[in-house]
Amino acid sequence: MRLTLSLIALSLTGAVMAHDETPCTEEPTSKWQPFSAAIKKAEDAGHSVKNAEVHHKCYEVRGVAKDGKRFEWILNPITLEPRPEAKK
């Protein structure tokens, strides 16, 4: 039982640490594109959006891709382009 709980705790810690919390922009929200534009971009790509939110000054869109797999987009709210991979 303890081993199972330890493994769960380690996996959750890894998942939290893997998520980059770097803001996508420092621009004021008045310069951002509408939130609905991020959702529309995913839908126009053929994806089914299940959840979308603003997090760390990024638009995060999640759901099911047109190939049936899960997807998560982290978009810059100014350009609606994916955030570049964080440098390690």
N, C-alpha and C positions, 0 to 999 in steps of 0.2 A: 504494500500500500504506500509506504513512504517513498519507494523508488518511483512509483507511478506519479505521485504528486510532485516529486522533484523533477521528473522529466517534463511534466506539464508546465511547471514554473519556468524551466529553462527554455522551452519552446516559446512560451509567451514573451519572455524577456528578449529572445532573439528577434521575434516579430516586431516588437516595439522598437528595438534598437535599429532594425533594418529600415524603418520608415524615416526618410529625411524630413526634418522639420525646418529646413531653410525656406524663408519666404520666397515666393515666386517673383515678387515685385516690391518695391518701396514706394511706388506711385500711389497717390491718393485714390480712393474708390471712385471719385468723380471722373477719373480717366479710364476706368475699367469698362470693358464691353459688358453688355447685359448678361446676367447669369444664364438666362434662357438661351443665349447664343452658344454656350458651352454644351448644353444639353442637345440643342439642335445639331451641332457639329457631330456628336456621337450618333444621333439618330440618322443623320444624312449618310453616315458611313455604314449604315445597316445594323447598328447595334441597338439592343434593347436596354434602356437605362432603368436601373432599379433603385439607385440612390445617387444623390448629388448634393454636395455641400461646399461651403467655403471654409478652407482650413489652412492656416499658416499663409494667408494672403495668396492662396491658390484656389482654383476651381478644381474640385475632385469629383470625377464622374465614374460610377461603377455600374456594372450590369453584366449582360450576356452579349458577347460578340456575335457577329453574324455566322461564325463557324461553330457556335454553340459553347465556346469556352468563356470563362469569366474574364472580364477586363477591368482595368482601372487606369484612368487617365488623370494625370495631374497637369493641369494647364495653367499657363500664365494668363491672368485675367485681362491683360492689355492686348496680347497678340493671339490668344487662344492656341498657342503652340505648346507642345509638351515641354515640361521642364527638363533641361539637360540633366544628365546623370550627375549626382553629387561627386565631387572629387574626394577621394579618400586619402 
